[in-house]
Amino acid sequence: MIMRFARCLVPFAAAALVACGSAPVKEPSVEPPPAARPAPAPSSRYYKDDGPGDGAPANVDALPDAIPRAEPLHRFANRPYTVLGRDYVPATTLRPYRERGIASWYGRKFHGEKTSTGETYDMYAMTAAHPTLPLPSYARVTNVATGKSVVVRVNDRGPFLHGRVIDLSYAAAAKLGIAQKGSGEVDVEAILPAGLPTFASAAPIAPIGTPPTGVPGVPPIASAEGGFVVQLGAFASYANAQAFIAHLANQIAPLGVEPNVRQVNGLFRVFIGPYPAREDAKRMADRLRDAIGVASTIAVH
C-alpha cells in the first residue's frame, strides 16, 4: 500500500504508536507496515479530479495486460497487519482464490509513491492492490456487467473501505470500463503457476444472492451466531467453496480443525470456528499461516 500522510495502522507486533500528521512522513529504513488508502466513491466524474492526467496513454485499451511469471514473494509485504480495527493475514503462498465484489481504483494522488512491495506506483501500468493476496502475484479481474477481463500484477495493499475487494490502477480500471464512475462489480481470480489447482474447471459463478436451496448435495448453512471465526475465503458459488475446502483438507487435517461453509450477503464463506474470543480465533489464524501459509481474516460469527 502506498505510504501517505493522515493515515495510521497498527501491526500485530507493534510496540509503539505512530502518529499521523498533515505532511508527508519520511519512510523508515525498515519495511513499513501496510496503511489504509481511501477508496473512490462511485460518481459520474473522476473522484476528486483524480483522472488520467496529462501523461495518460493515447489509447488505454491498447495497453498490454500484465504477463504472469514466477516471482519470489516479498519478504515483508505479506506479514499480518491491522487497518481500521480489522486484522488481515495475507497469504504467504500462492493458492486458489476467487471472489466477486466491488472494485475501485487509485490514480494521480498516489502516482509515483511507494507500494507495499517498495516499487513505484505507476497508474498507467496494469497493477492492483488487494488486502490478502500474496505480493507480488497475478490475478484476472472481470467486469461482471460486460464480461471484459484484464490481467493485473498485485503489488500493493488495499482497499480497506466500503467493502471493496480490489483496488485497480487507473489503466486497469479504464480498460475494464469502470474508471470514470469510480467503481464496478468484478470477479477476481488468482492466476497460479502451472501445476497448482485453480477454479478454471469449476462450475460457473452463480449470481450474488443465489441460495443453495434445492441444489443436490448442498447441506443447510448453519445459522448459529456468536463468537469469532477464521475466514479462509469467500466465493460466489457453493461449488467453488467446496473445491477450496477439498484443496485444503489434507493440509489442515494435522491441525485438528475442519472448515465449514456459510452464506453471508450472497457469498459462500469458508471458515473455521467459531471461537469464543477474537484472541482464540487469531491464534488459530496464526497456526494456519505458520503451518501452510494460508491467508485468513478474523470475522464475527
LINNOR-V495202 format. One line per field, one symbol per residue. ss: DSSP state (2 for helix, 1 for strand, 0 for the rest). phi: phi as a letter, one per 40 degrees, with the letter a starting at -180 (. if undefined). burial: + if it has 24 or more other ideal C-beta (glycine too) atoms within 12 Angstrom, else -. Layout:
ss = ???
phi = ???
burial = ???
This chain:
ss = 0000000000000000000000000000000000000000000000222000000000022200000000000000000011100111100000000111111111000000010000010000001110000000111111100000111111110000000111111222222200000011111111100000000000000000000000000000000000011111111002222222222222222220000111110011111111100222222222222222000111110
phi = .ccbcfababcdccbacbcbbcbdbcccccccccbcbdcccdacbccfgcccgcccdcbcccccccbdacbccccbcbcdabbfgbcbbccbacacaaabacbbabbccbdgcccccgcccbccccbabacbccbcabacbbcccbgcbbbbccbabhcbbggcbabccdccccccgbcccgaacbbbbcbbcdhccbbccccdccddgcccdgcdgcccccbcbhgbbcccabbcbcdcccccccccdcccdccgbbcbbbbbfgbcbcabhcbcbdccccccdccccccbgccabcbcc
burial = ++++--++++++-------------------+++++++++-----++--+++-------+--+-++-+----++--+++++++--++++++++++++++++++++++++++-+++++++-++++++++++++++++++++++++----++++++++++++---+++++++++++++++++++++++++++++-----++--+--++-+---+---------------++++++++++++++++++-++---+--+-+-++++++-++++++++++--+--+++++++++--++++++++-+
